[in-house]
């Protein structure tokens, strides 16, 4: 199982004074071309939210067009694209445009935009953390009850969880302020009880970050567009940093276990055999 993880493309972001240096659509297209160029095509491509900057209809169309043109195999499920919305999205509009990437389980709680799909014996569960018109995230009690039932039914089978607001404290003051405010402890208990969660993939933080929850790794991929400055001082303000975009590449087999790679999107010279 090879999983590509792209996040926070923020299609439609006005670069303002950074025009010419920050171009979300072009960056996403380069990331998709990078995925296409991999010698080993991924089975699944996860998108963990902030698909658009402000939820405009046209921006979801731009996102889908980028996939159709740069990674046409996705239309045949190669890779299978799965997505959740982020705090910058309008979840209903995202589902209208990208519904096939957001399969809603039949028993989803009312008003919860969770996602469930299976590929190659691995069960992918997308959790809805969006609080309307708020930057922070929450996991509501109804969704946690649904997740508890779902994980119980899967009885230890391999599971990948993905969500926009990752369940960790990064030490980046301004982002922790708008992080996952509720549901983290309950999620940790469910993950520990299930015992088969391979990883928990998130976005929102615009940096490559690793953590752990309930015995499972938490992996945050950088944005395909722009990163946030790494500043761990208490009270540090938010600042953009135009570090090279990266994608996450996560390889898992029952024999080998899990390895998480981050791969720079920009072309580099090489590789040269040594
Ligand atoms: Fe974002």
Boltz pocket constraint, residues with backbone or C-beta under 6 A from the ligand:
constraints:
  - pocket:
      binder: B
      contacts: [[A, 8], [A, 10], [A, 49], [A, 50], [A, 86], [A, 88], [A, 204], [A, 205], [A, 206]]
      max_distance: 6.0
